[in-house]
Amino acid sequence: MKTKKSPKADLEKNRSLFFSVGLVLALGLVLAAFSVKTEPVAIPETGTVSWDPPEEIIIPITRPEEKKKELPVVSITEIVVDLEAGQEELDMTDFTSEASEGELFEVNPVLASTPPEVEEEIMIVAQEMPEFPGGMKSLMAFIGNSLKYPVLAQENCIYGKVYVRFVVNKDGSIADAMVVRPVNDLLDKEALRVVSSMPKWKPGMQNGKPVRVMYTVPINFVLQ
């Protein structure tokens, strides 16, 4: 027996109707979509940070003007005593140091010839010459107790006469001691040491006023 579909259940006859209705609805939705006005939505922009670098601050440095130091004006008076030019060697007190068991010092004081008077800051000869405290005997005793003949000089047979020049200041102090006629470094240093260690002298006098006077002492180192 052949099965037949019920006429009520057969939808093929309404197919065109359904298609037409669906098409109309679709077109209506499309038209409605185009007719609706939409307001634009403002999208906030990402904030930007502007950075201005700080200006470079330049501080001017003002250097103080250097004041030029004014050099003091120094008046130098140089006095040169030439013992070779016509002056006798005995113009100065001669001290002799002998290397023996007891140190012997011979003193031969001779008055110096008076040269023409010269007005200088440092005088060679004054009306009253400087004097060691106690006189010449005390000077001889001081040198005799202070002077030591260097052992190395004795062993090497070194001897001779050392001339030491110095200045007796207005207050009697000893200044500017120096060897003016050397013999040997050992003897020179010993003679200079003794002269530099002398106490204050009685200053030289000129016209009743103390003056600076140059003085020279020869110290003779003799081997026996």
C-alpha positions in Angstrom: 0.0 0.0 0.0 1.5 3.4 -0.9 1.8 6.0 1.8 0.5 9.5 0.9 1.3 12.9 2.5 -1.6 14.7 4.1 -2.5 17.9 2.1 -2.3 19.9 5.4 1.2 18.8 6.1 2.4 19.6 2.6 4.3 23.0 2.9 5.4 23.1 -0.8 2.3 25.0 -1.8 3.2 27.8 0.7 6.9 28.0 -0.2 6.6 31.1 -2.4 4.6 32.9 0.2 7.2 32.3 2.9 10.0 33.4 0.6 8.2 36.6 -0.3 7.6 37.5 3.4 11.2 36.8 4.3 12.5 38.9 1.5 10.2 41.8 2.5 11.4 41.6 6.1 15.1 41.5 5.1 14.7 44.6 2.9 12.8 46.4 5.6 15.6 45.7 8.1 18.2 47.0 5.7 16.3 50.2 5.0 15.8 50.7 8.7 19.5 50.3 9.4 20.4 52.9 6.8 17.8 55.4 8.1 19.1 55.3 11.7 21.5 58.2 12.5 24.4 57.2 14.8 26.4 59.9 16.7 30.1 59.5 16.5 31.7 58.4 19.7 34.7 60.5 20.7 37.7 58.2 21.6 39.9 59.9 24.2 43.4 60.3 22.9 46.3 59.0 24.9 47.8 62.0 26.8 51.3 63.1 25.7 53.8 64.5 28.1 56.0 67.3 26.9 59.4 67.7 28.6 61.5 70.7 28.2 65.1 70.3 29.3 66.2 72.8 31.9 68.3 75.6 30.6 72.0 75.4 31.3 73.0 77.9 34.0 76.4 79.4 33.5 77.9 81.2 36.5 80.7 83.5 35.4 83.8 83.2 37.6 85.5 86.4 38.3 89.1 86.0 39.4 90.5 88.7 41.6 93.2 90.6 40.0 96.6 89.5 41.3 98.5 92.3 42.9 102.1 92.4 41.8 104.3 92.1 44.8 106.7 95.0 44.9 110.2 93.8 45.5 112.1 95.7 48.1 115.0 97.7 46.9 118.1 96.2 48.4 121.3 98.1 48.4 124.3 95.7 48.4 127.7 96.9 49.2 130.4 94.4 48.4 133.7 94.7 50.1 136.5 92.6 48.8 139.7 92.2 50.8 142.6 91.0 48.7 145.3 89.6 50.9 147.5 88.9 48.0 147.8 92.5 46.8 150.5 94.0 49.0 149.0 93.2 52.4 151.0 91.2 54.8 149.7 87.9 56.1 150.3 89.0 59.7 147.6 91.7 59.5 145.3 89.3 61.4 145.5 87.2 64.6 147.0 83.8 63.7 145.8 80.8 65.7 147.8 77.5 65.3 146.3 74.1 66.0 148.8 71.3 66.4 147.9 67.7 66.5 149.8 66.5 69.6 149.0 65.0 73.0 147.9 68.4 74.3 146.5 70.8 71.7 148.7 73.9 71.4 147.5 77.3 70.0 150.1 80.0 69.2 148.8 83.5 69.1 150.8 86.2 67.3 148.7 89.4 67.5 149.9 92.1 65.2 148.1 95.5 64.8 146.7 95.9 61.3 147.8 98.9 59.3 145.0 101.4 59.2 143.6 101.8 55.6 141.9 105.0 54.5 138.7 105.4 56.4 135.7 104.4 54.2 132.2 105.1 55.2 130.5 101.8 54.5 127.7 99.9 56.2 130.2 97.1 57.0 133.6 98.6 58.0 137.0 96.9 57.8 138.6 99.1 60.4 136.9 101.1 63.1 138.1 103.6 65.6 137.5 101.0 68.3 137.8 97.5 66.8 135.5 94.7 68.1 136.9 92.7 71.0 136.2 89.2 72.3 134.8 89.1 75.9 137.9 89.1 78.2 140.3 90.1 75.5 142.7 88.2 73.3 143.7 85.7 76.0 140.0 84.7 76.4 139.7 84.3 72.7 142.8 82.1 72.6 141.3 80.0 75.4 137.9 79.7 73.7 139.5 78.5 70.4 141.8 76.1 72.3 139.0 74.5 74.1 136.6 74.3 71.1 138.9 73.5 68.2 139.3 69.7 67.4 141.8 68.6 64.8 139.8 66.2 62.7 141.2 62.6 63.1 140.8 61.8 59.4 142.8 64.9 58.5 145.6 63.7 60.9 145.6 60.2 59.4 145.9 61.7 55.9 148.6 64.3 56.9 146.3 67.2 56.0 147.4 70.5 57.4 147.4 74.2 56.6 146.0 77.6 57.5 142.3 78.4 57.2 141.1 82.0 57.0 137.6 82.6 58.3 135.9 86.0 57.8 132.9 87.1 59.8 131.0 90.3 60.7 130.7 91.6 64.3 127.2 93.2 64.3 126.3 96.3 66.3 125.0 94.2 69.1 128.2 92.1 69.1 126.7 89.0 67.5 128.6 87.0 64.9 127.2 86.9 61.4 128.1 85.9 57.8 131.0 83.6 58.8 132.6 82.1 55.8 135.9 80.5 54.8 137.8 82.9 52.5 141.0 80.9 52.0 140.3 77.2 52.3 142.7 74.3 52.8 140.7 71.1 53.0 137.0 70.5 53.5 137.7 68.8 56.9 139.8 71.7 58.3 137.5 74.3 56.7 134.4 73.0 58.4 136.0 72.7 61.8 137.4 76.2 61.7 134.0 77.6 60.5 132.2 75.7 63.3 134.4 77.2 66.0 134.1 80.7 64.7 130.3 80.4 64.3 130.0 79.2 67.9 131.7 82.2 69.4 129.7 84.3 72.0 128.9 88.0 71.4 131.8 90.3 71.1 132.2 93.9 72.2 131.1 95.7 69.1 133.3 98.1 67.1 132.7 101.8 67.6 133.0 104.7 65.2 132.4 108.3 66.4 130.9 106.9 69.6 128.4 104.7 67.8 128.4 101.0 67.4 129.1 99.8 63.8 129.3 96.6 61.9 132.9 95.5 61.4 134.4 92.8 59.3 137.0 90.6 61.0 139.2 87.8 59.7 140.8 85.1 61.8 143.5 82.7 60.4 143.5 79.3 62.1 146.6 77.2 61.5 146.4 73.4 61.6 149.9 72.0 62.2 151.0 68.3 62.4 153.9 67.2 64.7 
